Amino acid sequence: MRKCLLLVTCMLMSACSAYAEPQAFTGAKIYPVSGPVIEDGVLLIDQGRIQAVGAVDEVRIPDDARVTDVTGKVIMPGLVDTHSHLGNVDGGDRSNAMHPGVRALDSVNVKADSFRRAMAGGITTVNVMPGSGHLMSGQTLYLKLRADPKTVDDWLFCDDPIRDVCGGMKMANGTNPIRDNAGPFPGTRAKSAELVRSLFNQARDYEHRRDRADDGEVDRDLGMEALLQILSGERTVHFHTHRHDDIITALRMGEEFGFTPVLHHVSEGWRVPEQIAEAGAKASIIMVDSPGGKHEAVNLLWKTAPALEEAGVDTGFHTDDYITDSRLFLRSGGLGVRAGMSREGAIEGLTLAGARILGMEDRIGSLESGKDADFIILSDDPLSVYTHVEETWVEGQRVFDRDDPEQREWATGGYEIFRGEAGHSHGE
């Protein structure tokens, strides 16, 4: 009777495990990330949470557990993509160079097939961002790719997306938001910085007026309120930046206004790793095997990864999907190692470092008792190009199974599958 009631509860709660009984995965090589690799391990989960992880002789498996033998496989935490554009997300328009009140929350389509690619690539958490064509393009959204979402609310990390902070703020400098002084856009790097400083000063003035005024005397300004969340440390700035001088500008701005940005892309991070480390900033980098495009990224070199690691910068990876297909996210860690990064640093960069970048390290990013049961089952070494993601699990529910013929297409099919033009679209 208890299990029947629990199963009904699970059907009503997306965060609940799909199974009423505990589940044990045995025999795999386990990468907890927060500790040493376990050669013959056991991962025990129940009700969407990790109950235990350890060697086979260390973990007691309950008598009522559902046991899955995964001998010869690899288990590691679900991947955390700290910068993506999945779900047809958009942000501000051309009416202004800065849109702090705009929310990605209002534009993400959880039925978009692009999310299927992420699941097939082992991604369980993603920071969905508006683009970088603005100095401030809007509020990003942290999503947990749970099974069978009805609306975007089913994927949020927070209970109240309006009053709570479920994401960061996307900012940018360099070429993208300059736009040759078109309309309200700055035209130069110096003007870019001046416009942002002016907006933050307006936010400080708004705070002073609000704090001094009686209730109702100051009209609410949603953009100003989001900026105050940055100034109070509640909302993280995710800062698109490439050239070393732009990186330093972003750090200088953070120091001036009392926030520490996460630096994204950081193409010339190898030029200024000590300065990034001294500022205490985290970095989210992309590893592309065919550099090109904008001139300011001409010095996007793989050696940024080991340079930041050596300097002590907390470094995660991202796809910037479509720049890197979400299905190939694991490869970013392999490219980091090829450039001189440690294996431990690369695997952490795909998981726990990304969790810290999003401020979610107490729930995701490593396999530890009490954390969310987000993990992936791999065919072999995580950093081998020959390795496949065989299964992706989010909070104790399997969201991708390569053995399922339909889901296998998410991993192996071309882009026409996701556009629906070949008659294979899985969206609704």
N, C-alpha and C positions, 0 to 999 in steps of 0.2 A: 504493500500500500504506500509506504514511504517513497519507494522508487517511482511509482506511478505519479504521485503528486509532484515529485521533483522533475519528472519528464515534462509535465504540463507547464511547470514554472519555467523550464528551459525554453519551451516553445514561445513563451511570452517575453523572454529577456534575451536580447541578442548577445549579451556578454556571457551567457551561461553555456557550459559545455554541451555538445550535441549528445553526449553519453551520460547516463545517470550514474554509471559506476566509474571508479578510478581507472586510469589507463596507464599501462607501463610499456615503455619501449626499451627493449633489451638487446644487448650485443653490439651496439653501434660504437664507433669512435665519437666521443662527445667533446665539443669545444664549448665549455661554459663561458669563455671569454674573461670572466672575472676570476678564473683560477686556471690551473694547469689542465692540459688535455687529458681526458680519461679514455684509455685504450679500449676497455671492454666495459661499457657503462650502462647505466639504467636511468631513464628519465621517467619520473612518476608525476602524473598530472591528475587533477580532479577539480571539477567545477570551474574550469577555465583558468586555474592557477597551477603553478609548479609546486608540487608537494616535496619533492626530493630529487636530487641529481647526484650521482656518485658511481663508484665502482660496483660491480655486480655483487660483491660480498659486503657492501656497505649499506645498500638500500633494501629495506624490507618491503616486499611487494604484498599488499593486502590480498587476502584469499578471494575477495570478490572483484579483483581488478581484471580488466580486459588486457591481456598481454599480447603485444605485437613484437615478433622477432625481426629485428632489422640488422642482423649480423652482416658485416661487410659494408654497411652504409655509414654515413657521417651525419651527425645531428649537430646543428649550431643554432644560435638565436635567429629569429626572423630579421631580415635586413631592414635598415632604417635609411630611407632616402630623404636627405635633408633639403632637397631642392628639386622640384618637379613641376610640370605644367599639365598633369593629367586631368581628365574630366572636363575638357572644354572650358577651363577656368579663364576668367578675364578680370580686368581691374578698371582703373580710371580711363577717362577719355581725353580728347585733345583740348578740352575746355580749360585745363590747368596742368601745370607740371607736377603738382602734388595733390594727392587724393587720400589723405590719412583716414577719412571716414568710410572709404569704400571697403567692402568686405568680400573676400573670395567666397565666403559662406553663401552668398546670394547668387553665385554663378556656377558652382560645381555640380556636374551631373554624375551621380554615383552609378547610373546605368551605362555610362560611356564604356565602350569596349576597351579603351586604353587601360583601364584598371585591371582588366584580365591579363594584360601583358605583365603588369607589375606583380600580380599574384604568381604567374608562371615563372617570374624571375626571382621569387623568394622574398619579395618585399612585403612587409607586413605593416609598416608605418611609413607615412609619406607626408612631407611638408609641401602642400600645394600652394603655388605662388602665382600672383599676377606677373605680367612681364616686366622687363627692365627698361621700357621706353619712357619712363617717367622718373623724376628724382624720387618720388614716393608714389608707388602705384597702388598701394592699398594693403589691407591686412591679410596675411597668409593664413592657412588653415592646416592644422595638424590632424591627420586622419588615420584611423586604425581600420585596416581593410577586412572587416568582419564579414561573415557569411550572410548572403541574402539581404542586403540593405533595401529598405523600402524608401527611405529618404536620407539625405546627408546627415541628419541627426543621429542615425544609427551608427555612424562612423566617428562621431566626435569623441574627444577625450574628456570633455566637460559636460555637465548636466544642463547648464544654461548657456547657450552660445551667445546670448545678448549681453548678459551681465558678467559672465566669466571670460577669461582669456583663453581661447582655444587655438591661438596661433601667434605669429609674430607680426612684424611690419616689414614690407619689402621696400628697400631703398636702393638707389643706384647712382653711380657717378661714371665719368668717362664719356665715351662717344654716344652710347645709346640715348640718354636723356637730353643731350645737348641740342640735337635737331636743328642745327644751323640757325638758331634764333627764330624758329618758326612759331609765330603766335606767342603763347605765354612761355615758351621754352627758352632756356638760358642762352644758348649760343656759345658759351665758353665755360671752361672748367672753373674759373674764378667766380663767375656769375652763378654757376650751379651751387657752389658752396655758400654764397651770400644769400641766395633764396632759401636754402634749407635753414641756415642760421636764423633768418628773419622769422620763419615759421615757428621754430622752437621758442624764440623769444615771445612770439604772440601767444604760444601755449602757456608760458610762464605768466604773462599778463592776465590771461584768462583765468588761471588758477588764483591769482591774487584777487581779482575782482569777485570771483565766486566765493572765496573764503571770507571776504569782507562783507559780502552782501547778505541781506536777509533772504530767506527762502522765496524763490520765485522772481527775484529781481534781475537775475542773469539768465538769459535764454540759453538752453542747452546747446552745445556745439559738439556733435559726435566726433568730428575730426580732432578737435582740441582735446577731448576726453581720451582719445586713443594716444595722442602725443603725450599726455600726462601719464599714461600707463608706461610709456617708454621711460620717461624721466623718473618714475618711481621704481623702476626695475621690474614691473609686472609683465611687460611685453618686450620681447627680444627683437632687436633690429637685425634683419637679414640683409646684408649690404653687398650688392653686386659691384665688384670692383676688379680691375685687371692690372693696370700699370702700377709700378711701385709708387709713383707720386700720388696716384689716386688712392692706393691703400693707406698711405700715410695721412692723406686728407680725411679719410673715413675714421681713422684712429684719433686724429686731432679733434674732429668734431665730437666724437664720443667722449673724449676727455673734457672738452669744454662744457658739455651739457650733462655729464655724469652718467653716461651709459656705455656699456662695452658691447660693440657690435660683433655679430658673427660675420666673418668675411667670406664671401662666396666667390668662387672661381679662383681668385688670387693668382692669376697667371704669372705674375712676376714676384710671387711670394718668396722665391728662392733668392731674390735680391735683398729682401728685408726681413728675414726670419727672426732676427734678434729683436727688432722693433715690435713685431707682432707679439712675440713672447713677452716682452717687457710690459706691453699694454694689457696682458692677460686675455687677449682676444682668442676665440676659437676660430678655426678655419674649416670651411666646407669646400673641398676641391673636386675638380672634374679631371678625369684621366681620358683624354681623347687620343686615338691612335692615328688620326689624320688631321692634324692642326690646320687651320685655315680660317677664312672668313675675315673678320674685322682686323684692321691693322694693329690695334692696341693689344691684340692677343697673339701677336707674332712670336712673343717670347714665352708662350705657354709651354713650359718644359716639364717633363716628368720629374725632374730632380727637385721640384717644389715639395713633393711628398717627403722624401728623406730629409730635406733641409729643414722643414717645419718640425718633423719628428725629432731630429737632433737638437733643435733649439728648445724643445719642450712645449711646443704648441699642440693643444688638443685638436686633432685633425680627423675629420670625417670625410666621407666621399658623397658625391651626388651624381645623378644622371642628367639633370636638366632636360629630361625627356621632352622632346624627341632627339636632342643632341646625342645622348646615348640611349639606346633602346633599353627600357626597364628590364627586359629579359636578359640583358648582358651585364647587369650591375655587378655581379660577382667578379667580373673581369677587371673592374677598377682596382680591386685589391691586388690582383696578380700583376697588373702594370706597375703598381706602387712598389711591389717587391722587386720587380725587374729593374726599377730605377734605383734601388738601394734601401728601400724601407724594410723594416723588420717584418717577418711574417705575423708576429703578434700585433704589431702596430697596424698592419693592413687589415687583419681580421677585425680588430677593435674598431678601425675606421669605418667598417661596413655595418657595425652593430652598436656597441656601447658608446663610442665617441659620438655617433649620430644621436643616440638617446640623450646624451649630455647636452648636445647642441640645442635640442628641443626642450631641455629641462624635464625629461621624462625618464631619467635613469632609475628612478625608484620603482618603475613599472616594467620597463622593457630594456632590451639591449644586451642582456646576459641571462644565462640559465641559472637561476638561483631560487631557492625556496621562497615562496610568497609572491614572486613576480608573475606577470601574465604569461600564460602558456602559449607564447608566440615562438614558433621554431620551424625549421626547415629540415627535410631529410634529403641528403645529397647522395649521388651515386659514388662519389670519390672525393679526393682532396678539394677543399673549397676554392683553391686558387689555380686549379688546373683548367685549361680551356676545354678539356674533354669531359668535364664533370657536368651532370645535369641536375637541376632541381627536380626531384621526384615527387615531393609533397610539400605543401605549405600549410601550416596550421596557425590559426589565430584564436587565442583564448580558448584552446581546447577543441576547436572545430576545424576540420580540414576544408580549406578554401580552394586548393588546387591539387589535382591528382594526375600525374602524367600518364598513368595507366588507363585513365578514362579517355576513350577515343576522341570525344568532343573537346575535352579540356586539353588534350595533347596538342590540338591545333593552336591553342593559345600560345604554346611554347615554340611550335615549329612552323606555323603558317606565316605567309607573307602578309603585307599590310592590307591587301584586299579583303582578307578574312575579317579584319576589324572594321573595315568600311562597309561591310555588308554587300559589296558589289558582286561577290562570288556566291552569294546566297548562304553564307556561313555566319552571319552576324549573331552574336549571343546576347545582345542588349535587348531591352524592352522599349 
